């Protein structure tokens, strides 16, 4: 955790160095993003490890949900901060004589955001250095006190566990696509005449809704043990219906599609985010239950890496092929449901 926090401090600090030479600044920004990316899998895979180490079995799913979904709240805030602090180029399009002033204004606003991110990350790093115990004085459960496999044995166990590979595929592909999709939501919704501010509010409410629903579902999972597979199937069904609704409202070339209104667009997009984001803690718990006694950090680190890999593939594709076709999201939802129906639930850690 210390190393990850340090990498984030260096990454955000390098990005925020004020330079007039754009060629040098470009490489500093790429380098900073690389350091942030290296720290990402460790931080994003920490919630199941923290919940197992610090919480009793009937509290683990809730603790995992709170820790995992707090990062999504940060993403929700970015949907608002971006449009509110940094204006879109088309909103600051001034006469030709004022074009340079407009570009300078946008650069200044971006620099303010970079400074603010560096300050927040530095405060978190200081908190980790000041106080971050590795474990409680007494383990809260037998699973927390048990011996885990080594790194080499863990990777061999993961790669040879077919059930884990099925769950990893069902988790990483759709979630990675959603993460990349939501990051460029304003670009994807531009053909539907949706502004950057409206796209930001859609992303904000879908993320906040997913966090609230995810914590509520996790609390239910703690009270009704052994229902992770059923809960995920219900969430996938809701995500599939919402994705189909969104696709039918955003297909202008289709002969028979649903009418596109602000209400339907907001509702369908928000429901897609709610169902997918709220399923993240349940996925983490199912991963750990299936591959126990593989350490939680290794298991979730692998699936987080896979999710980031598919997100990068989507962003790379959109860089060269700008497209507004979103019907592939429905196909991914159906793949999720198929994989989960074929999965045989194995709650090793609980047993």
DOLUM-932920 format. One record per residue (C-alpha): y, x, z; residue number from 0; chain. Coordinates in steps of 0.5 Angstrom, whole numbers. Last residue first. Layout:
BEGIN
+-------+-------+-------+-----+-------+
!     v !     u !     w !  nr ! kette !
+-------+-------+-------+-----+-------+
!     Y !     X !     Z ! NUM !     A !
...
+-------+-------+-------+-----+-------+
% end
This chain:
BEGIN
+-------+-------+-------+-----+-------+
!     v !     u !     w !  nr ! kette !
+-------+-------+-------+-----+-------+
!   -47 !   -34 !     9 ! 350 !     A !
!   -40 !   -34 !     8 ! 349 !     A !
!   -40 !   -28 !     4 ! 348 !     A !
!   -45 !   -29 !     0 ! 347 !     A !
!   -43 !   -36 !    -3 ! 346 !     A !
!   -47 !   -36 !    -9 ! 345 !     A !
!   -44 !   -42 !   -14 ! 344 !     A !
!   -48 !   -42 !   -21 ! 343 !     A !
!   -44 !   -42 !   -27 ! 342 !     A !
!   -45 !   -45 !   -33 ! 341 !     A !
!   -40 !   -51 !   -31 ! 340 !     A !
!   -35 !   -45 !   -30 ! 339 !     A !
!   -36 !   -42 !   -36 ! 338 !     A !
!   -35 !   -49 !   -40 ! 337 !     A !
!   -29 !   -51 !   -36 ! 336 !     A !
!   -26 !   -44 !   -37 ! 335 !     A !
!   -27 !   -44 !   -45 ! 334 !     A !
!   -24 !   -51 !   -45 ! 333 !     A !
!   -18 !   -49 !   -42 ! 332 !     A !
!   -17 !   -43 !   -47 ! 331 !     A !
!   -18 !   -48 !   -53 ! 330 !     A !
!   -12 !   -52 !   -50 ! 329 !     A !
!    -8 !   -46 !   -50 ! 328 !     A !
!   -10 !   -44 !   -57 ! 327 !     A !
!    -6 !   -50 !   -59 ! 326 !     A !
!     1 !   -47 !   -57 ! 325 !     A !
!     3 !   -45 !   -64 ! 324 !     A !
!    11 !   -43 !   -63 ! 323 !     A !
!    10 !   -36 !   -67 ! 322 !     A !
!    13 !   -29 !   -67 ! 321 !     A !
!     8 !   -25 !   -70 ! 320 !     A !
!    10 !   -17 !   -69 ! 319 !     A !
!    13 !   -17 !   -62 ! 318 !     A !
!     9 !   -24 !   -60 ! 317 !     A !
!     2 !   -20 !   -61 ! 316 !     A !
!     4 !   -15 !   -57 ! 315 !     A !
!     6 !   -20 !   -51 ! 314 !     A !
!    -1 !   -23 !   -52 ! 313 !     A !
!    -4 !   -17 !   -52 ! 312 !     A !
!     0 !   -15 !   -45 ! 311 !     A !
!    -2 !   -21 !   -42 ! 310 !     A !
!    -9 !   -20 !   -44 ! 309 !     A !
!    -9 !   -13 !   -41 ! 308 !     A !
!    -5 !   -16 !   -35 ! 307 !     A !
!   -11 !   -21 !   -33 ! 306 !     A !
!   -16 !   -15 !   -34 ! 305 !     A !
!   -13 !   -11 !   -29 ! 304 !     A !
!   -12 !   -17 !   -24 ! 303 !     A !
!   -20 !   -18 !   -25 ! 302 !     A !
!   -21 !   -11 !   -23 ! 301 !     A !
!   -16 !   -10 !   -18 ! 300 !     A !
!   -19 !   -17 !   -15 ! 299 !     A !
!   -26 !   -14 !   -14 ! 298 !     A !
!   -24 !    -7 !   -12 ! 297 !     A !
!   -19 !    -9 !    -7 ! 296 !     A !
!   -24 !   -14 !    -4 ! 295 !     A !
!   -30 !    -9 !    -3 ! 294 !     A !
!   -36 !   -10 !    -6 ! 293 !     A !
!   -41 !   -14 !     0 ! 292 !     A !
!   -40 !   -19 !    -3 ! 291 !     A !
!   -40 !   -20 !   -11 ! 290 !     A !
!   -40 !   -28 !   -11 ! 289 !     A !
!   -36 !   -30 !    -5 ! 288 !     A !
!   -30 !   -25 !    -6 ! 287 !     A !
!   -30 !   -27 !   -13 ! 286 !     A !
!   -30 !   -35 !   -11 ! 285 !     A !
!   -24 !   -33 !    -6 ! 284 !     A !
!   -20 !   -30 !   -11 ! 283 !     A !
!   -21 !   -36 !   -16 ! 282 !     A !
!   -19 !   -41 !   -11 ! 281 !     A !
!   -13 !   -37 !    -9 ! 280 !     A !
!   -11 !   -37 !   -17 ! 279 !     A !
!   -12 !   -44 !   -18 ! 278 !     A !
!    -5 !   -47 !   -16 ! 277 !     A !
!    -2 !   -42 !   -22 ! 276 !     A !
!    -6 !   -46 !   -27 ! 275 !     A !
!    -6 !   -53 !   -25 ! 274 !     A !
!     2 !   -53 !   -23 ! 273 !     A !
!     4 !   -49 !   -29 ! 272 !     A !
!     0 !   -54 !   -34 ! 271 !     A !
!     3 !   -59 !   -30 ! 270 !     A !
!    10 !   -56 !   -31 ! 269 !     A !
!    10 !   -56 !   -38 ! 268 !     A !
!     7 !   -63 !   -39 ! 267 !     A !
!    13 !   -66 !   -34 ! 266 !     A !
!    19 !   -62 !   -37 ! 265 !     A !
!    17 !   -63 !   -45 ! 264 !     A !
!    15 !   -71 !   -43 ! 263 !     A !
!    22 !   -72 !   -40 ! 262 !     A !
!    26 !   -68 !   -45 ! 261 !     A !
!    23 !   -72 !   -50 ! 260 !     A !
!    18 !   -70 !   -56 ! 259 !     A !
!    14 !   -76 !   -58 ! 258 !     A !
!     7 !   -75 !   -59 ! 257 !     A !
!     3 !   -73 !   -65 ! 256 !     A !
!     0 !   -76 !   -71 ! 255 !     A !
!     2 !   -72 !   -78 ! 254 !     A !
!     3 !   -65 !   -75 ! 253 !     A !
!     8 !   -61 !   -77 ! 252 !     A !
!    13 !   -62 !   -71 ! 251 !     A !
!     7 !   -60 !   -66 ! 250 !     A !
!    10 !   -59 !   -59 ! 249 !     A !
!     9 !   -66 !   -56 ! 248 !     A !
!     1 !   -66 !   -58 ! 247 !     A !
!     1 !   -59 !   -55 ! 246 !     A !
!     4 !   -61 !   -49 ! 245 !     A !
!    -1 !   -67 !   -48 ! 244 !     A !
!    -7 !   -62 !   -50 ! 243 !     A !
!    -4 !   -57 !   -45 ! 242 !     A !
!    -4 !   -62 !   -39 ! 241 !     A !
!   -11 !   -65 !   -41 ! 240 !     A !
!   -14 !   -58 !   -40 ! 239 !     A !
!   -10 !   -56 !   -34 ! 238 !     A !
!   -12 !   -62 !   -30 ! 237 !     A !
!   -19 !   -61 !   -32 ! 236 !     A !
!   -19 !   -54 !   -30 ! 235 !     A !
!   -16 !   -56 !   -23 ! 234 !     A !
!   -22 !   -61 !   -23 ! 233 !     A !
!   -27 !   -55 !   -25 ! 232 !     A !
!   -23 !   -50 !   -20 ! 231 !     A !
!   -24 !   -55 !   -14 ! 230 !     A !
!   -32 !   -56 !   -16 ! 229 !     A !
!   -33 !   -49 !   -16 ! 228 !     A !
!   -30 !   -48 !    -9 ! 227 !     A !
!   -33 !   -53 !    -5 ! 226 !     A !
!   -37 !   -49 !     0 ! 225 !     A !
!   -33 !   -50 !     6 ! 224 !     A !
!   -29 !   -57 !     7 ! 223 !     A !
!   -23 !   -55 !    12 ! 222 !     A !
!   -22 !   -48 !     9 ! 221 !     A !
!   -22 !   -51 !     2 ! 220 !     A !
!   -17 !   -57 !     4 ! 219 !     A !
!   -12 !   -51 !     6 ! 218 !     A !
!   -13 !   -48 !     0 ! 217 !     A !
!   -11 !   -54 !    -4 ! 216 !     A !
!    -5 !   -55 !     0 ! 215 !     A !
!    -3 !   -48 !    -1 ! 214 !     A !
!    -4 !   -48 !    -9 ! 213 !     A !
!     0 !   -55 !    -9 ! 212 !     A !
!     6 !   -52 !    -6 ! 211 !     A !
!     5 !   -45 !   -10 ! 210 !     A !
!     4 !   -49 !   -17 ! 209 !     A !
!    10 !   -53 !   -16 ! 208 !     A !
!    14 !   -47 !   -15 ! 207 !     A !
!    11 !   -44 !   -21 ! 206 !     A !
!    12 !   -51 !   -25 ! 205 !     A !
!    19 !   -52 !   -22 ! 204 !     A !
!    22 !   -45 !   -24 ! 203 !     A !
!    19 !   -45 !   -31 ! 202 !     A !
!    21 !   -51 !   -33 ! 201 !     A !
!    28 !   -49 !   -30 ! 200 !     A !
!    28 !   -43 !   -34 ! 199 !     A !
!    26 !   -47 !   -40 ! 198 !     A !
!    32 !   -51 !   -39 ! 197 !     A !
!    37 !   -45 !   -38 ! 196 !     A !
!    35 !   -42 !   -44 ! 195 !     A !
!    36 !   -48 !   -49 ! 194 !     A !
!    30 !   -52 !   -51 ! 193 !     A !
!    31 !   -55 !   -59 ! 192 !     A !
!    23 !   -55 !   -60 ! 191 !     A !
!    23 !   -49 !   -64 ! 190 !     A !
!    26 !   -45 !   -58 ! 189 !     A !
!    21 !   -47 !   -54 ! 188 !     A !
!    17 !   -41 !   -55 ! 187 !     A !
!    23 !   -36 !   -54 ! 186 !     A !
!    25 !   -40 !   -48 ! 185 !     A !
!    18 !   -39 !   -45 ! 184 !     A !
!    18 !   -31 !   -46 ! 183 !     A !
!    15 !   -30 !   -39 ! 182 !     A !
!    11 !   -36 !   -39 ! 181 !     A !
!     7 !   -34 !   -45 ! 180 !     A !
!     6 !   -27 !   -42 ! 179 !     A !
!     3 !   -30 !   -35 ! 178 !     A !
!     0 !   -36 !   -39 ! 177 !     A !
!    -4 !   -31 !   -43 ! 176 !     A !
!    -6 !   -27 !   -37 ! 175 !     A !
!    -8 !   -33 !   -33 ! 174 !     A !
!   -12 !   -36 !   -39 ! 173 !     A !
!   -16 !   -29 !   -41 ! 172 !     A !
!   -17 !   -26 !   -33 ! 171 !     A !
!   -20 !   -32 !   -30 ! 170 !     A !
!   -25 !   -35 !   -34 ! 169 !     A !
!   -27 !   -28 !   -36 ! 168 !     A !
!   -27 !   -26 !   -29 ! 167 !     A !
!   -31 !   -32 !   -27 ! 166 !     A !
!   -37 !   -30 !   -33 ! 165 !     A !
!   -37 !   -23 !   -31 ! 164 !     A !
!   -38 !   -24 !   -24 ! 163 !     A !
!   -44 !   -29 !   -25 ! 162 !     A !
!   -47 !   -23 !   -30 ! 161 !     A !
!   -47 !   -18 !   -24 ! 160 !     A !
!   -48 !   -11 !   -27 ! 159 !     A !
!   -41 !    -9 !   -28 ! 158 !     A !
!   -39 !   -11 !   -21 ! 157 !     A !
!   -45 !    -8 !   -18 ! 156 !     A !
!   -44 !    -1 !   -22 ! 155 !     A !
!   -36 !    -2 !   -20 ! 154 !     A !
!   -38 !    -3 !   -13 ! 153 !     A !
!   -43 !     3 !   -12 ! 152 !     A !
!   -38 !     8 !   -15 ! 151 !     A !
!   -33 !     6 !   -10 ! 150 !     A !
!   -37 !     5 !    -4 ! 149 !     A !
!   -40 !    -1 !    -2 ! 148 !     A !
!   -38 !    -5 !     5 ! 147 !     A !
!   -40 !    -4 !    12 ! 146 !     A !
!   -39 !   -11 !    16 ! 145 !     A !
!   -33 !   -12 !    21 ! 144 !     A !
!   -29 !   -17 !    17 ! 143 !     A !
!   -35 !   -20 !    14 ! 142 !     A !
!   -37 !   -21 !    22 ! 141 !     A !
!   -31 !   -25 !    23 ! 140 !     A !
!   -24 !   -24 !    26 ! 139 !     A !
!   -25 !   -16 !    27 ! 138 !     A !
!   -21 !   -14 !    34 ! 137 !     A !
!   -15 !    -9 !    34 ! 136 !     A !
!   -13 !   -12 !    28 ! 135 !     A !
!   -13 !    -8 !    21 ! 134 !     A !
!    -9 !    -3 !    17 ! 133 !     A !
!    -2 !    -3 !    21 ! 132 !     A !
!     4 !    -4 !    17 ! 131 !     A !
!    10 !    -2 !    21 ! 130 !     A !
!    16 !     2 !    19 ! 129 !     A !
!    14 !     5 !    13 ! 128 !     A !
!    12 !    -2 !    10 ! 127 !     A !
!    19 !    -5 !    12 ! 126 !     A !
!    22 !     1 !     9 ! 125 !     A !
!    18 !     0 !     2 ! 124 !     A !
!    20 !    -8 !     3 ! 123 !     A !
!    28 !    -6 !     4 ! 122 !     A !
!    27 !    -1 !    -2 ! 121 !     A !
!    24 !    -6 !    -7 ! 120 !     A !
!    30 !   -11 !    -5 ! 119 !     A !
!    35 !    -6 !    -7 ! 118 !     A !
!    32 !    -4 !   -13 ! 117 !     A !
!    32 !   -11 !   -15 ! 116 !     A !
!    39 !   -12 !   -14 ! 115 !     A !
!    41 !    -6 !   -18 ! 114 !     A !
!    37 !    -8 !   -24 ! 113 !     A !
!    40 !   -15 !   -24 ! 112 !     A !
!    47 !   -12 !   -23 ! 111 !     A !
!    46 !    -7 !   -29 ! 110 !     A !
!    43 !   -14 !   -33 ! 109 !     A !
!    50 !   -17 !   -32 ! 108 !     A !
!    54 !   -10 !   -34 ! 107 !     A !
!    50 !   -10 !   -40 ! 106 !     A !
!    52 !   -18 !   -42 ! 105 !     A !
!    59 !   -16 !   -41 ! 104 !     A !
!    59 !   -10 !   -45 ! 103 !     A !
!    55 !   -14 !   -51 ! 102 !     A !
!    61 !   -20 !   -50 ! 101 !     A !
!    66 !   -14 !   -50 ! 100 !     A !
!    64 !   -11 !   -57 !  99 !     A !
!    63 !   -18 !   -60 !  98 !     A !
!    71 !   -20 !   -58 !  97 !     A !
!    74 !   -18 !   -65 !  96 !     A !
!    68 !   -22 !   -69 !  95 !     A !
!    69 !   -28 !   -65 !  94 !     A !
!    65 !   -29 !   -59 !  93 !     A !
!    58 !   -31 !   -58 !  92 !     A !
!    57 !   -31 !   -51 !  91 !     A !
!    52 !   -37 !   -51 !  90 !     A !
!    48 !   -34 !   -57 !  89 !     A !
!    47 !   -28 !   -53 !  88 !     A !
!    44 !   -31 !   -47 !  87 !     A !
!    48 !   -30 !   -40 !  86 !     A !
!    45 !   -26 !   -35 !  85 !     A !
!    47 !   -28 !   -28 !  84 !     A !
!    45 !   -36 !   -29 !  83 !     A !
!    40 !   -35 !   -34 !  82 !     A !
!    36 !   -29 !   -31 !  81 !     A !
!    37 !   -31 !   -24 !  80 !     A !
!    33 !   -38 !   -25 !  79 !     A !
!    27 !   -36 !   -28 !  78 !     A !
!    27 !   -30 !   -24 !  77 !     A !
!    27 !   -34 !   -18 !  76 !     A !
!    20 !   -37 !   -20 !  75 !     A !
!    17 !   -30 !   -21 !  74 !     A !
!    19 !   -29 !   -14 !  73 !     A !
!    15 !   -35 !   -12 !  72 !     A !
!     9 !   -33 !   -16 !  71 !     A !
!     9 !   -27 !   -11 !  70 !     A !
!     9 !   -31 !    -5 !  69 !     A !
!     3 !   -35 !    -9 !  68 !     A !
!    -2 !   -29 !    -7 !  67 !     A !
!     0 !   -28 !     0 !  66 !     A !
!     0 !   -36 !     2 !  65 !     A !
!    -6 !   -37 !    -2 !  64 !     A !
!   -10 !   -32 !     1 !  63 !     A !
!    -8 !   -34 !     8 !  62 !     A !
!   -10 !   -41 !     6 !  61 !     A !
!   -17 !   -39 !     4 !  60 !     A !
!   -18 !   -35 !    10 !  59 !     A !
!   -17 !   -39 !    15 !  58 !     A !
!   -24 !   -43 !    17 !  57 !     A !
!   -27 !   -36 !    16 !  56 !     A !
!   -22 !   -32 !    21 !  55 !     A !
!   -16 !   -28 !    19 !  54 !     A !
!   -14 !   -21 !    19 !  53 !     A !
!   -19 !   -17 !    15 !  52 !     A !
!   -21 !   -22 !    10 !  51 !     A !
!   -14 !   -25 !     9 !  50 !     A !
!   -11 !   -18 !     8 !  49 !     A !
!   -17 !   -16 !     3 !  48 !     A !
!   -16 !   -23 !    -1 !  47 !     A !
!    -9 !   -22 !    -1 !  46 !     A !
!    -9 !   -15 !    -4 !  45 !     A !
!   -10 !   -16 !   -11 !  44 !     A !
!    -3 !   -17 !   -13 !  43 !     A !
!    -1 !   -11 !    -9 !  42 !     A !
!    -6 !    -6 !   -12 !  41 !     A !
!    -6 !    -9 !   -19 !  40 !     A !
!     2 !    -8 !   -19 !  39 !     A !
!     3 !    -1 !   -17 !  38 !     A !
!     1 !     2 !   -24 !  37 !     A !
!     6 !    -3 !   -27 !  36 !     A !
!    12 !    -2 !   -23 !  35 !     A !
!    11 !     6 !   -25 !  34 !     A !
!    10 !     4 !   -33 !  33 !     A !
!    16 !    -1 !   -32 !  32 !     A !
!    20 !     5 !   -29 !  31 !     A !
!    18 !    10 !   -35 !  30 !     A !
!    20 !     4 !   -40 !  29 !     A !
!    27 !     3 !   -37 !  28 !     A !
!    28 !    11 !   -37 !  27 !     A !
!    26 !    12 !   -44 !  26 !     A !
!    31 !     6 !   -46 !  25 !     A !
!    36 !    10 !   -42 !  24 !     A !
!    35 !    16 !   -45 !  23 !     A !
!    36 !    13 !   -52 !  22 !     A !
!    42 !     8 !   -49 !  21 !     A !
!    46 !    14 !   -47 !  20 !     A !
!    52 !    11 !   -43 !  19 !     A !
!    47 !    12 !   -37 !  18 !     A !
!    47 !     8 !   -30 !  17 !     A !
!    41 !     9 !   -27 !  16 !     A !
!    38 !     2 !   -25 !  15 !     A !
!    31 !     3 !   -29 !  14 !     A !
!    30 !    10 !   -25 !  13 !     A !
!    31 !     6 !   -18 !  12 !     A !
!    26 !     0 !   -20 !  11 !     A !
!    20 !     5 !   -22 !  10 !     A !
!    22 !    10 !   -16 !   9 !     A !
!    22 !     4 !   -11 !   8 !     A !
!    16 !     1 !   -14 !   7 !     A !
!    12 !     7 !   -14 !   6 !     A !
!    13 !     8 !    -7 !   5 !     A !
!    11 !     1 !    -5 !   4 !     A !
!     4 !     2 !    -9 !   3 !     A !
!     3 !     9 !    -5 !   2 !     A !
!     5 !     6 !     2 !   1 !     A !
!     0 !     0 !     0 !   0 !     A !
+-------+-------+-------+-----+-------+
% end
